[in-house]
Amino acid sequence: MIDLHMHSNCSDGTMSPEELVSAALETGLEAAALTDHDTVSGDKRFLAAASGTPLHAVAGVELASMLFSKDIHIVGLFIDPDHAPFLAALEQLRVWREERNEEMVDRLRLKGYDITMDEVRDEAGGESIGRPHMAAILLRKYGFPDMQTIFTRLIGRGASCYVQRKYYPVNDCIRMIHEAGGLAIWAHPLQAPRGARALLRKIGSRLVQYGLDGLECHYPMFSAQQVEMTLQFAAERSLLVSGGSDFHGSAHPQVKMGTGIEGNLAIPFEVYGRLCAAKQTKDIHDSEKTS
């Protein structure tokens, strides 16, 4: 099995990059990717921890954007974590995140919630700081039944303390991932049960025009029918197939690394092999362009 969508405590996961490697080995994964939100700060640690083990480790990232008023997430696989222009672009994302976080904390405080940005930074412990860290503090301090309730009432889209993020346009996300040596994969592409097929085709067709490399077809929130739908679209558009659990550790305990929710995920190693072959082909083409 493989898992090409996992998060560490460098963004909103609860395990360190090194702990992810240990857990992947214990789970029996053959390949795994670290795809933290807006940061590659854990990628080299992840690769180093996997060095000398049977695990094929992949440096990755997850970028958020919007298209047709829909949230779009693009996972970059095989990223060069030292690519300076990409690092600069990620730093700008974090600046935008910080501005948004401060405004949301201000709104929470106006509602009477005792929360500070210092607390949020301490809760995050990494470069990528966001709403899950605010929710964790509120859950601990105010006795909400769960994190989802906090999002619904306070910090989710449309709630009173929500502030819209600033994003790079999705075509820029794909371009930046390519320039950093990576493959651009549309993460969890099905967004709603009603009209999912039409949205998949509408958004997917535009992303293909922007240079999308692949589709995350294997995802624990997908039914067997949805998996088949995404596989069919990928085949029609000659897109690569990827997949992963979107593992966050104890932040989302129902989702298990490699196996998803109650064992509904089992991605074969052949998926990783095809992605590797595509990466090698891309490297050859990029080398020929610069020679």
QUIMOVEN-V615426 format. One line per field, one symbol per residue. ss: DSSP state (H for helix, E for strand, L for the rest). phi: phi as a letter, one per 30 degrees, with the letter a starting at -180 (. if undefined). burial: 1 if it has 24 or more other ideal C-beta (glycine too) atoms within 12 Angstrom, else 0. Layout:
BEGIN
ss: ???
phi: ???
burial: ???
END
This chain:
BEGIN
ss: LEEEEELLLLLLLLLLHHHHHHHHHHHLLLEEEELLELLLLLHHHHHHHHLLLLLEEEEEEEEEEEELLEEEEEEEELLLLLLHHHHHHHHHHHHHHHHHHHHHHHHHHHLLLLLLHHHHHHHHLLLLLLHHHHHHHHHHHHLLLLHHHHHHHHHLLLLLLLLLLLLLLHHHHHHHHHHLLLEEEELLLLLLLLLHHHHHHHHHHHHHHLLLLEEEEEELLLLHHHHHHHHHHHHHLLLEEEEELLELHHHHLLLELLLELLLLLLELHHHHHHHHHHHHHHHHHHHHHHL
phi: .bbcabbcddbcdccdeddddedddddidcbabcbddiacdcdddddddddicdddcbdbabccabahicdbcccccidddcdeddddddddedddddddeddddedddddjcdbbddddddddibdccadedddddddddbiddadddddddbbdeiddcdbddcbdedddedddddddiccccddgddcadciddddeddddddddddjecabddcaddcdeddedddddddddchcdcbladidbiddbddcceicichidbacddeddeddddddddddddddddcd
burial: 111111111111111111111011101011111111111111101110110000111111111111100111111111111010011011001101110110011001000010101011101101111111111111100000001001101110000010101011011111111111111111111110000100111011011101111111111111000110111011001011111111111011001111110000111010110111011001000000000
END
